[in-house]
């Protein structure tokens, strides 16, 4: 399958999130999408999750649950988990 949309990145995290939110929103509004699959817990994925939530597209979150002590990823993981309809984790420990 070809790449449907490319989103330019920058060195600024806030600009990246803004571009992702807008790019994913544009894509979702122009295509008939059943689900958005999100892989991982990085801040970029939270922007994609926000776009899907606002577009009322259910989220399938893959790979959530691995904890990195003290990292911002834990907060982002929690937020993505709250926004997701389905969670596909690697182990039972990740589910808890």
C-alpha angles and dihedrals in degrees: 000000000000123000106271099200138004122206119203116232132209137191092260114086094207091053090049092052091048092050092047093048091050095041095049091044091052091049094048093048092051098045137053100244124179097188140356113227114212121192117201139348107274122132092254090062091054089060090051090048091052091052092050092047092051090047090049092239112146117241129226108200116203123192100011120144107057106120127216108195113239095000123129086234089083092062092044092048090053092050093048090047091054091050095046128092096199132029122201106191129178100229141014088250090062090053095056 
